[in-house]
Amino acid sequence: MSEKILEVKHLGKAFGSNQVLRDIDFSVSAGDVTCIIGPSGSGKSTTVRCMNFLEEPTSGQVYIDGQKLTHANKTKIIRESISMVFQQFNLYPHMTVLKNLTIAPMKLHHKSKKEAEDLAYHYLDVVGLRDKAHVYPTTLSGGQQQRIAIARALCAQTKIILFDEPTSALDPETIQEVLDVMIKLAKENITMVVVTHEMGFARQVADRIVFMADGQIIEEGTPDHFFDNPSNERVKQFLGKIIR
């Protein structure tokens, strides 16, 4: 059995009177890829944002390596353990690509400039964009910016990378270049939790599928089980609409 490095237990989240998550409960093992899928508005992104306390849960707990995340300790544990790739890249437009990749290793992890730059160039090679080190993000396509955002997450050298619909803001022709990088990471046993609408990607790389609807997990299992033999009628309806 792989070591469980992230555990979500009875997680709930409300925005005022709107209860958007109800009793979310699952774990992530080291080296695994977990894909969270489901219809829009089902709470997928909120679940991922609660995992690193970008949204603080209303109820329940999140554990990283057995340590319970709290408001008081979240910064230190999350900085060491979790990085995130967002829908909209969130790169600093006034900094070069290289500066975007080195600022956190230098300021947060106290690496020297040379160490941080060596790390940045290594991960720029991984995402295939070493030649873009000295340009500004606004000169790049959406797909290239997202690959830079993935390189930035890798530079943090955390135990887990969270992806919140990383291809949803991209043009169709650039989606595959981002997915190809993520497929490469999966083969290298990078632990990932991915909110995605890309069913082909989920089927190819996921170790486990978590299906959410109406703020709850209603089915989870291997890709073979989920796509070929789902037990929940809501899942069958969802797959019937999106897979032809």
C-alpha positions, -999 to +999 in steps of 0.1 A: +000+000+000+012+035-009+016+060+019-014+083+024+000+118+022-033+138+020-065+129+038-098+148+037-122+138+064-159+149+066-151+182+049-179+207+046-179+242+032-207+268+034-208+304+020-233+320+042-265+299+039-252+281+008-238+247+017-215+239-012-197+208+002-211+181+023-191+154+041-163+151+016-141+122+025-112+107+006-074+103+007-045+106-017-016+082-018+020+091-027+027+088-064-010+086-073-031+107-097-066+114-085-090+130-109-120+148-096-148+151-122-184+159-124-209+186-136-202+223-133-212+236-099-207+203-081-180+217-057-149+202-074-129+234-074-140+243-038-129+209-026-094+214-041-092+250-027-101+236+008-072+211+006-047+239+008-069+263+028-073+289+000-108+283+012-110+274+049-134+245+055-165+252+076-163+217+090-141+186+088-104+182+086-075+181+061-044+161+071-010+164+053+014+136+063-007+130+094-006+167+104-039+184+108-042+217+089-054+245+110-056+283+105-026+287+127-002+262+111-015+262+075+012+284+060+042+264+070+027+230+062+012+240+029+044+258+017+063+226+023+038+201+010+014+215-016+016+236-048-012+245-071-018+252-108-048+275-114-072+279-143-059+314-151-021+308-148-015+335-121+019+344-134+035+378-126+032+397-159+060+422-149+085+394-143+103+373-168+095+336-169+128+328-151+120+353-123+085+338-120+101+304-114+129+315-090+111+340-067+094+314-045+124+291-041+146+320-032+122+339-009+103+310+007+128+282+005+160+302+009+178+288-021+206+307-036+200+325-070+221+298-087+203+270-070+169+285-079+179+292-115+193+256-120+160+243-107+140+266-130+160+256-161+155+219-152+118+222-150+116+245-181+133+215-199+106+192-184+078+214-199+097+221-231+101+258-227+138+265-218+140+290-247+113+312-231+133+318-198+139+355-205+106+365-220+076+379-203+044+358-198+022+381-218+042+372-250+033+335-246+003+316-257-022+304-231-008+268-234+027+280-229+018+301-199+001+271-183+032+250-189+052+277-172+027+277-143+033+239-140+071+244-140+066+270-112+047+245-092+074+219-098+101+244-086+084+244-052+093+207-049+063+199-028+048+165-022+015+172-040+005+194-069-032+204-071-046+213-105-079+233-108-092+227-143-058+235-158-070+234-194-104+252-191-091+286-201-071+273-231-078+273-268-086+238-281-053+236-300-032+243-269-050+219-245-030+188-256+004+204-250-006+210-214-021+175-210+011+160-225+032+176-198+008+163-171+009+128-186+047+130-184+045+140-147+021+111-140+046+087-155+073+101-131+050+094-101+043+130-092+014+130-068-014+150-084-050+159-076-066+171-108-100+188-113-107+182-150-133+179-177-108+160-199-122+125-198-096+110-221-069+123-198-086+111-167-090+076-182-054+075-193-035+087-163-057+085-132-052+059-105-086+069-090-116+088-102-137+108-077-171+119-091-189+148-074-224+161-078-244+186-057-214+191-033-210+154-025-188+125-037-213+100-051-189+075-067-152+068-067-130+040-081-105+030-107-109+044-143-120+010-155-147+008-129-158+044-134-160+045-172-170+009-179-191-002-150-203+027-128-229+018-102-245+052-097-273+063-120-262+099-118-227+089-131-242+069-159-263+099-170-232+121-169-211+098-189-239+092-214-239+129-222-202+135-226-189+103-241-201+093-275 
